[in-house]
């Protein structure tokens, strides 16, 4: 399924033209593909140190579970991210960026493969209780760093780029990480408290003794330098500072603010967070709270199940059991505490980002490095009584996306864009050919002309692991349309007057034409995992060399 062939306008969905631009790009890509084919036949170019200056380096930074609670996106009034703000100020900042799958594994797979879940069938973290291994289903498919390696780059990774150690889920085969020549998890052993810190047992333990939960949060009285995020930043700083004979593609994956939200106590002692040091001063996300659950009244049964899905938590001493996470967090009066921990975790990551940016700016590579910063999806903290990702609404699917590139002026771009565009955008910025079968278009034309018309809706898809079926969510500049494929239930929100998506307009006659047009972008059924079978002999040969 080719995702990029349709364009949305206020009156109709049509085949995208952009004739002048498209003709030029098609001609250029035909020439570049011919050159690329020849290069693949003779092998990757051997660049000398003097040649490396002609190609930009790439610093590829991914952050897990970070929603728009960053101060440059203003998703929460108490968010503080000074280093991210300075990067955004000097970069092209996409303020309406969206993931194509709202969970770690498929979102990262789509970015790294340049293929939409509707092409690959990669919609979820797991099938049943088994995590999905990207290389099990797509062993011979090229990824972004492999692509850059083919064109003369060295490749390096530290931290979480894929859902796992590398592009394999099995830690035992981590030495076969096909995407990177050098890779390191970084950060040392995770810091873990002796028991739950938040006071709630979410029944989601990652230890045999059941004393630690993925859903937990709290400050730990340990120096920042002992935390994994600090260690991963330190490893990347060493990579940036060392002498390079070739251009580099260096990937850094920050784990926080992924659960659990464990952060150094000294973070809350920082003057920048004095306004949330006292949990009573923390502001909750804006919700329709009177009466409780009001925001769910115009949703279908399957939507309500997806909103409240999750394990049944209980109070730490076991005296009370709750039907869902929101009931537990509000019932134990922990909502503000959870918000505080999430904001503190983001601030801690921002500090480590600042260390990396300082190192790059002080290095010889500072002026010739493309920086791309992205988060794999959003996160919900009580909106629609939902927690975590996996949901089809704005707070779950909106992501951070910033690109800084030599010669490209800083700008804030408000048109909706998708994370799928990372690969073709980096390729064009680097002067490399754009791989023919990618499912998204380069954003470089938009970066150079932020006012140009860009009517390409973002399609986000998910196959719910709880058995509630799959859904597809379409975001245009004005609307969000959602369809649940198992039941056919629909939702429509008008962001021109409802940015919080509180009012489902699907039954309003004046919006019927809009919903009908957007529904045309939704496939009749979810794609089967492993369906992307088109052979790529050059990729197969490349991977064979990597393995053997």
C-alpha positions as CSV (number, residue, x, y, z in Angstrom):
1,X,0.0,0.0,0.0
2,X,1.5,3.4,-1.0
3,X,0.6,5.9,1.7
4,X,1.8,9.1,0.1
5,X,-0.5,9.3,-3.0
6,X,-3.4,11.2,-1.5
7,X,-3.7,14.8,-0.5
8,X,-6.5,16.4,1.6
9,X,-8.1,19.8,1.0
10,X,-11.2,21.4,2.5
11,X,-13.3,20.3,-0.5
12,X,-12.0,17.0,-1.7
13,X,-9.3,14.3,-1.4
14,X,-7.2,14.2,-4.6
15,X,-4.0,12.9,-6.1
16,X,-1.2,15.2,-5.0
17,X,0.3,17.1,-7.9
18,X,2.7,19.9,-6.9
19,X,3.7,19.7,-10.6
20,X,6.6,22.0,-10.8
21,X,8.3,20.6,-7.7
22,X,7.4,17.0,-8.4
23,X,8.8,17.1,-12.0
24,X,12.1,18.5,-10.8
25,X,12.4,16.0,-8.0
26,X,11.4,13.0,-10.2
27,X,14.1,14.0,-12.8
28,X,16.7,14.4,-10.1
29,X,15.8,11.1,-8.4
30,X,15.9,9.2,-11.7
31,X,19.5,10.3,-12.1
32,X,20.5,9.7,-8.5
33,X,18.9,6.3,-8.5
34,X,21.0,5.3,-11.5
35,X,24.1,6.5,-9.7
36,X,23.1,4.7,-6.5
37,X,22.5,1.4,-8.4
38,X,26.0,1.7,-9.8
39,X,27.5,2.4,-6.4
40,X,25.7,-0.6,-4.9
41,X,27.2,-2.8,-7.5
42,X,30.8,-1.7,-6.9
43,X,30.3,-1.4,-3.1
44,X,30.2,1.5,-0.6
45,X,32.6,4.4,-1.5
46,X,35.8,4.6,0.5
47,X,36.0,8.2,1.6
48,X,39.2,9.8,2.6
49,X,39.3,12.2,5.6
50,X,39.5,15.2,3.2
51,X,36.4,14.0,1.4
52,X,34.3,13.7,4.5
53,X,33.9,17.4,4.8
54,X,31.7,17.4,1.7
55,X,29.0,15.3,3.3
56,X,27.2,16.4,6.5
57,X,27.3,14.2,9.6
58,X,24.0,13.2,11.1
59,X,23.2,13.2,14.9
60,X,20.0,11.2,15.2
61,X,18.3,11.6,18.6
62,X,15.3,9.6,19.7
63,X,13.4,10.0,22.9
64,X,10.9,7.5,24.3
65,X,7.3,8.5,25.3
66,X,7.8,12.2,25.2
67,X,4.6,14.1,24.5
68,X,4.2,17.8,23.8
69,X,5.0,18.7,27.5
70,X,8.1,20.6,26.3
71,X,8.2,24.4,26.8
72,X,8.8,25.1,23.0
73,X,5.6,23.2,22.2
74,X,3.7,24.6,25.3
75,X,1.8,21.3,25.9
76,X,2.0,21.9,29.7
77,X,2.4,25.4,31.2
78,X,4.9,24.1,33.8
79,X,7.2,22.2,31.3
80,X,10.8,23.4,31.3
81,X,13.1,22.3,28.6
82,X,15.8,25.0,28.1
83,X,18.1,22.9,25.9
84,X,15.4,21.6,23.7
85,X,14.2,25.2,23.4
86,X,17.6,26.5,22.2
87,X,17.8,23.6,19.6
88,X,14.3,24.5,18.4
89,X,15.1,28.2,18.2
90,X,17.9,27.5,15.8
91,X,16.2,24.7,13.8
92,X,13.2,23.9,11.8
93,X,10.6,23.0,14.4
94,X,7.6,21.0,13.3
95,X,5.0,21.9,15.9
96,X,2.3,19.5,14.5
97,X,4.3,16.3,14.1
98,X,2.7,12.9,14.5
99,X,3.8,9.3,14.8
100,X,2.5,6.7,12.5
101,X,2.0,4.2,15.3
102,X,1.6,5.1,19.0
103,X,3.8,2.5,20.6
104,X,7.6,2.0,20.7
105,X,8.1,-1.0,18.5
106,X,6.0,-0.1,15.4
107,X,6.8,3.6,15.5
108,X,10.5,3.0,15.5
109,X,10.2,0.3,12.9
110,X,8.3,2.6,10.6
111,X,10.9,5.4,11.0
112,X,13.9,3.1,10.6
113,X,12.4,1.2,7.6
114,X,10.7,4.3,6.0
115,X,7.5,2.2,5.7
116,X,4.0,2.8,7.1
117,X,2.4,0.2,9.3
118,X,-0.2,-0.1,6.6
119,X,2.6,-1.4,4.3
120,X,4.3,-3.7,6.8
121,X,1.6,-4.8,9.2
122,X,3.8,-3.7,12.0
123,X,1.2,-2.2,14.3
124,X,1.9,-3.3,17.9
125,X,4.7,-4.0,20.4
126,X,3.6,-7.6,20.7
127,X,1.6,-10.5,19.3
128,X,-0.2,-11.9,22.3
129,X,2.6,-12.1,24.9
130,X,5.4,-12.3,22.4
131,X,7.3,-9.2,21.4
132,X,7.6,-8.6,17.6
133,X,11.1,-9.0,16.2
134,X,11.6,-6.7,13.2
135,X,14.3,-8.9,11.7
136,X,12.1,-12.0,12.0
137,X,9.6,-10.6,9.6
138,X,11.9,-8.3,7.5
139,X,15.4,-9.8,7.6
140,X,16.5,-8.2,4.3
141,X,15.2,-4.7,4.5
142,X,17.4,-1.7,4.5
143,X,17.2,0.8,7.5
144,X,18.3,4.4,7.7
145,X,21.8,3.8,9.1
146,X,22.4,1.0,6.7
147,X,21.5,3.4,3.9
148,X,23.9,6.0,5.1
149,X,26.6,3.3,5.5
150,X,26.1,2.4,1.9
151,X,26.9,6.0,1.0
152,X,30.2,6.1,2.9
153,X,29.1,6.9,6.5
154,X,30.3,5.3,9.7
155,X,27.4,4.3,11.9
156,X,27.2,4.3,15.7
157,X,24.4,3.8,18.2
158,X,24.0,4.2,22.0
159,X,20.7,3.8,23.9
160,X,17.3,2.8,22.6
161,X,16.8,3.3,18.9
162,X,14.8,0.2,18.1
163,X,12.4,-1.3,20.7
164,X,15.3,-3.5,21.8
165,X,19.1,-3.5,22.0
166,X,19.4,-3.4,18.2
167,X,17.2,-4.4,15.3
168,X,16.8,-7.8,16.8
169,X,14.6,-8.4,19.9
170,X,16.7,-11.2,21.3
171,X,19.5,-9.8,23.4
172,X,21.7,-12.9,22.6
173,X,22.1,-11.8,19.0
174,X,22.9,-8.2,19.7
175,X,26.2,-8.6,18.0
176,X,24.2,-9.0,14.7
177,X,22.7,-5.6,14.9
178,X,22.6,-5.0,11.2
179,X,22.0,-1.3,11.4
180,X,25.1,0.0,13.2
181,X,28.7,-0.9,12.9
182,X,29.3,0.1,16.6
183,X,26.6,-0.1,19.2
184,X,26.4,0.3,22.9
185,X,23.4,0.3,25.3
186,X,25.2,2.7,27.5
187,X,24.4,4.0,30.9
188,X,25.3,1.0,33.0
189,X,22.9,-0.8,35.3
190,X,19.5,0.8,35.9
191,X,18.9,2.4,39.2
192,X,16.1,0.6,40.9
193,X,14.4,1.3,44.3
194,X,13.7,-1.6,46.7
195,X,10.0,-1.3,46.4
196,X,7.3,0.8,44.7
197,X,7.7,4.5,45.2
198,X,4.4,5.8,44.0
199,X,2.3,3.9,46.6
200,X,0.2,1.9,44.0
201,X,0.7,-1.7,42.9
202,X,-0.1,-1.6,39.2
203,X,0.4,-5.4,38.9
204,X,3.0,-4.9,36.1
205,X,6.2,-6.0,37.8
206,X,9.5,-6.6,35.9
207,X,11.1,-8.6,38.7
208,X,10.3,-12.0,40.0
209,X,9.7,-10.7,43.5
210,X,7.0,-8.3,42.2
211,X,8.6,-5.4,44.1
212,X,9.2,-3.2,41.0
213,X,6.7,-2.0,38.5
214,X,7.1,-0.4,35.0
215,X,4.3,1.9,36.1
216,X,6.0,3.7,39.0
217,X,7.6,7.0,39.7
218,X,9.5,9.0,42.2
219,X,12.7,10.9,43.0
220,X,15.8,8.8,44.0
221,X,18.6,10.3,46.1
222,X,21.4,9.4,43.8
223,X,23.7,11.6,41.7
224,X,22.6,12.3,38.2
225,X,25.8,10.8,36.9
226,X,24.7,7.4,38.1
227,X,21.6,7.3,35.9
228,X,21.4,5.7,32.5
229,X,20.5,8.9,30.6
230,X,23.7,10.6,31.9
231,X,25.8,7.6,30.8
232,X,24.2,7.4,27.3
233,X,24.9,11.1,26.8
234,X,28.5,10.6,28.0
235,X,29.1,7.9,25.4
236,X,27.7,10.0,22.6
237,X,29.9,12.9,23.7
238,X,32.9,10.7,23.3
239,X,31.8,9.7,19.9
240,X,31.2,13.3,18.8
241,X,34.6,14.4,20.1
242,X,36.8,11.6,18.6
243,X,38.5,12.1,15.2
244,X,36.4,10.8,12.3
245,X,37.9,9.8,8.9
246,X,34.4,9.5,7.4
247,X,31.1,11.4,7.9
248,X,29.2,9.8,10.7
249,X,25.6,8.8,11.4
250,X,25.4,8.7,15.2
251,X,22.2,7.7,16.9
252,X,21.4,8.4,20.6
253,X,18.3,7.0,22.2
254,X,17.1,8.4,25.5
255,X,14.9,6.1,27.5
256,X,13.2,8.6,29.8
257,X,10.4,9.7,30.1
258,X,9.5,6.1,29.5
259,X,8.2,4.3,32.5
260,X,9.2,4.1,35.3
261,X,9.7,7.8,36.0
262,X,12.7,7.5,38.3
263,X,14.8,10.7,38.3
264,X,17.5,12.2,40.6
265,X,16.3,14.0,43.7
266,X,18.6,16.9,42.7
267,X,16.4,17.5,39.7
268,X,13.5,18.9,41.8
269,X,16.1,21.0,43.7
270,X,17.0,22.7,40.4
271,X,15.9,26.4,40.4
272,X,14.2,25.8,37.0
273,X,11.7,23.4,38.7
274,X,11.0,25.4,41.8
275,X,7.5,26.0,40.6
276,X,6.7,22.2,40.8
277,X,8.9,21.3,43.8
278,X,5.8,21.3,46.0
279,X,3.4,18.7,44.5
280,X,0.5,20.9,45.6
281,X,1.6,23.5,43.0
282,X,1.5,21.0,40.1
283,X,-1.1,21.7,37.4
284,X,-3.1,18.8,36.1
285,X,-3.8,18.5,32.4
286,X,-7.0,20.2,31.2
287,X,-9.9,17.8,31.2
288,X,-13.7,17.8,31.2
289,X,-14.1,16.8,34.8
290,X,-17.6,17.7,35.8
291,X,-19.1,15.2,36.0
292,X,-16.2,12.7,36.0
293,X,-16.1,10.8,32.7
294,X,-17.9,13.5,30.8
295,X,-15.4,13.4,28.0
296,X,-16.2,9.8,27.3
297,X,-20.0,10.2,26.9
298,X,-19.9,10.7,23.2
299,X,-17.6,7.8,22.5
300,X,-18.4,4.3,21.4
301,X,-18.0,1.3,23.8
302,X,-14.8,0.2,22.1
303,X,-13.3,3.7,22.4
304,X,-14.1,3.7,26.1
305,X,-12.4,0.3,26.5
306,X,-9.3,1.5,24.8
307,X,-9.2,4.7,26.9
308,X,-9.4,2.8,30.2
309,X,-7.5,-0.3,29.1
310,X,-4.8,-1.7,31.4
311,X,-4.2,-3.9,34.4
312,X,-6.3,-3.6,37.5
313,X,-4.1,-1.8,40.1
314,X,-4.5,-1.9,43.9
315,X,-3.3,0.2,46.8
316,X,0.1,-0.8,48.0
317,X,-1.2,-2.5,51.2
318,X,-3.8,-4.2,49.1
319,X,-6.9,-2.7,50.8
320,X,-8.4,-1.4,47.6
321,X,-8.6,-2.7,44.0
322,X,-9.3,-0.3,41.2
323,X,-10.9,-1.0,37.8
324,X,-8.2,1.0,35.8
325,X,-5.2,3.2,36.2
326,X,-7.1,6.4,36.3
327,X,-9.3,5.3,39.1
328,X,-6.3,4.1,41.1
329,X,-4.3,7.3,40.5
330,X,-7.1,9.6,41.4
331,X,-8.4,7.3,44.1
332,X,-5.0,7.4,45.9
333,X,-4.6,11.1,45.2
334,X,-1.5,10.6,43.1
335,X,-2.4,12.5,39.9
336,X,-0.3,15.6,40.6
337,X,2.5,13.5,41.8
338,X,2.5,11.5,38.5
339,X,2.5,14.8,36.5
340,X,5.4,16.1,38.6
341,X,7.4,13.0,38.0
342,X,6.8,13.1,34.2
343,X,7.8,16.8,34.0
344,X,10.9,16.1,36.1
345,X,11.9,13.2,33.9
346,X,11.6,15.3,30.8
347,X,13.7,18.0,32.4
348,X,16.4,15.5,33.3
349,X,16.6,14.3,29.7
350,X,16.8,17.9,28.6
351,X,19.8,18.4,30.8
352,X,21.6,15.5,29.1
353,X,20.6,16.8,25.7
354,X,22.3,20.0,26.6
355,X,25.5,18.2,27.4
356,X,25.4,16.6,24.0
357,X,24.6,19.8,22.2
358,X,27.5,21.6,24.0
359,X,29.9,18.9,23.0
360,X,28.8,19.1,19.3
361,X,29.0,22.8,19.2
362,X,32.5,22.7,20.7
363,X,33.7,20.1,18.2
364,X,35.1,20.5,14.7
365,X,31.9,18.9,13.5
366,X,29.6,21.5,14.9
367,X,29.0,23.4,11.7
368,X,28.6,20.4,9.4
369,X,26.2,18.2,11.3
370,X,22.5,17.6,10.7
371,X,20.6,17.2,14.0
372,X,17.2,15.4,14.0
373,X,15.4,15.2,17.3
374,X,12.2,13.1,17.6
375,X,10.1,11.3,20.1
376,X,8.5,8.0,19.0
377,X,4.9,9.1,20.1
378,X,3.0,11.0,22.7
379,X,1.7,10.0,26.1
380,X,-1.5,10.6,28.0
381,X,-1.7,11.5,31.7
382,X,-5.4,11.4,32.4
383,X,-6.9,13.0,29.4
384,X,-10.1,11.0,28.6
385,X,-9.2,9.1,31.8
386,X,-6.5,7.4,29.7
387,X,-2.9,6.8,30.7
388,X,0.1,5.7,28.5
389,X,0.2,5.7,24.7
390,X,-1.7,3.2,22.4
391,X,-4.6,5.6,22.0
392,X,-5.9,7.3,18.8
393,X,-6.2,10.8,20.2
394,X,-4.0,13.9,19.9
395,X,-2.1,13.6,23.2
396,X,-1.1,10.0,22.4
397,X,0.1,10.5,18.8
398,X,1.6,14.0,18.8
399,X,5.4,13.9,18.9
400,X,8.4,16.1,19.0
401,X,10.2,16.6,15.7
402,X,13.1,19.1,15.1
403,X,15.6,19.3,12.3
404,X,18.7,21.5,12.3
405,X,20.6,21.4,9.0
406,X,23.4,23.6,7.6
407,X,22.1,26.3,5.3
408,X,18.4,25.8,6.4
409,X,17.0,28.9,8.3
410,X,15.2,28.4,11.5
411,X,11.4,28.2,11.3
412,X,8.3,26.9,13.1
413,X,6.2,24.9,10.8
414,X,2.5,24.3,11.8
415,X,1.4,22.0,9.0
416,X,0.9,18.4,10.1
417,X,3.8,16.2,9.2
418,X,4.7,12.6,10.0
419,X,7.7,10.9,11.5
420,X,7.9,8.7,8.3
421,X,9.4,11.7,6.6
422,X,12.6,11.5,8.6
423,X,14.4,9.2,6.2
424,X,13.7,11.0,2.9
425,X,14.3,14.3,4.6
426,X,17.8,13.3,5.9
427,X,18.6,11.8,2.6
428,X,17.8,15.0,0.7
429,X,19.6,17.2,3.2
430,X,22.7,15.0,2.9
431,X,22.6,15.1,-0.9
432,X,21.9,11.4,-1.1
433,X,19.3,9.7,-3.4
434,X,15.9,9.2,-1.9
435,X,15.1,5.5,-1.8
436,X,12.3,4.7,-4.2
437,X,9.9,2.7,-2.1
438,X,9.7,4.9,1.0
439,X,6.2,5.7,2.1
440,X,6.7,9.4,2.8
441,X,8.0,12.5,1.1
442,X,10.9,14.6,2.0
443,X,10.1,17.7,4.1
444,X,13.0,19.8,2.6
445,X,10.7,21.8,0.3
446,X,8.6,22.7,3.3
447,X,11.6,23.5,5.4
448,X,12.8,25.9,2.7
449,X,9.4,27.4,2.2
450,X,7.3,27.1,5.4
451,X,4.4,28.9,3.8
452,X,3.9,26.4,0.9
453,X,0.7,24.4,0.7
454,X,1.2,21.0,2.4
455,X,-2.1,19.1,2.3
456,X,-0.9,15.7,3.3
457,X,-2.8,14.0,6.2
458,X,-0.9,11.9,8.7
459,X,-2.2,8.4,9.1
460,X,-1.6,6.7,12.5
461,X,-2.6,3.1,13.0
462,X,-2.6,0.6,15.9
463,X,-3.7,-2.9,16.6
464,X,-4.8,-3.0,20.2
465,X,-3.1,-5.8,22.2
466,X,-6.1,-6.1,24.6
467,X,-8.3,-7.6,21.9
468,X,-10.3,-4.5,21.1
469,X,-9.3,-4.6,17.5
470,X,-7.4,-2.1,15.3
471,X,-8.0,1.6,14.6
472,X,-6.8,4.2,12.2
473,X,-6.5,7.9,13.1
474,X,-6.2,10.6,10.4
475,X,-4.9,14.1,11.2
476,X,-5.2,17.1,8.8
477,X,-4.5,20.7,9.6
478,X,-8.0,21.1,11.0
479,X,-9.5,17.7,11.7
480,X,-8.9,14.4,13.4
481,X,-10.9,11.4,12.1
482,X,-10.8,8.0,13.9
483,X,-12.2,4.7,12.8
484,X,-12.3,1.5,14.8
485,X,-12.1,-1.3,12.2
486,X,-13.6,-4.0,14.4
487,X,-16.9,-2.2,15.0
488,X,-16.9,0.6,12.4
489,X,-17.3,3.2,15.1
490,X,-16.1,6.7,14.2
491,X,-15.0,10.0,15.8
492,X,-14.4,13.4,14.3
493,X,-12.9,16.4,16.0
494,X,-12.5,20.0,14.7
495,X,-9.2,21.4,16.0
496,X,-10.1,24.9,14.9
497,X,-12.3,25.2,18.0
498,X,-11.7,22.0,19.9
499,X,-7.9,21.4,20.4
500,X,-8.6,19.0,23.3
501,X,-10.8,16.8,21.2
502,X,-13.7,17.0,23.7
503,X,-16.6,17.0,21.3
504,X,-17.1,14.1,18.9
505,X,-18.8,15.5,15.7
506,X,-19.3,12.3,13.9
507,X,-23.1,12.5,14.1
508,X,-23.3,16.2,13.1
509,X,-24.8,16.5,9.6
510,X,-22.7,19.6,8.7
511,X,-19.5,17.5,9.1
512,X,-20.7,14.4,7.2
513,X,-18.8,15.3,4.0
514,X,-15.6,15.8,5.9
515,X,-15.8,12.4,7.7
516,X,-16.7,10.6,4.4
517,X,-13.7,12.1,2.6
518,X,-11.3,11.2,5.4
519,X,-12.7,7.7,5.8
520,X,-11.5,7.0,2.3
521,X,-7.9,7.1,3.6
522,X,-8.7,4.2,6.0
523,X,-8.1,0.6,4.6
524,X,-10.9,-1.9,5.0
525,X,-8.7,-4.2,7.1
526,X,-5.4,-4.1,8.9
527,X,-2.4,-5.3,6.9
528,X,-0.9,-8.7,7.8
529,X,2.5,-8.6,9.4
530,X,5.2,-9.7,7.0
531,X,3.2,-8.6,3.9
532,X,5.9,-6.3,2.6
533,X,7.6,-8.9,0.4
534,X,8.9,-6.8,-2.5
535,X,12.5,-8.0,-3.0
536,X,15.4,-5.6,-2.9
537,X,18.4,-7.5,-4.2
538,X,20.9,-4.8,-3.3
539,X,19.6,-4.8,0.3
540,X,19.8,-8.6,0.5
541,X,23.4,-8.6,-0.7
542,X,24.3,-5.8,1.7
543,X,22.8,-7.6,4.7
544,X,24.5,-10.8,3.7
545,X,27.8,-9.1,3.8
546,X,27.0,-7.7,7.2
547,X,26.1,-11.0,8.6
548,X,28.9,-13.1,7.2
